[in-house]
Amino acid sequence: MKVLDGQSKHIDVIAREAGFKIDKVSAALSMMELRGLVKNYGSGVWGV
């Protein structure tokens, strides 16, 4: 979540900056969305 740092970013950018593969980032973001920690803005864009 620190990678988002208050900004909305595309999942490709999040994965690159975090150093993880897209599938791992996608799973983590989905779980965080269920907990209300992040928001999916569509088209691969996520934010806090």
C-alpha angles and dihedrals in degrees: 000000000000088000089065090053093183093312135107113241139175115256091243090059092045091051093047094048093045094045095233134120118262094247092057093045092047092052092047093048091049091052091047090049090055088053092049094246098118137019129225108221093185133252090064095301118135133180145162 
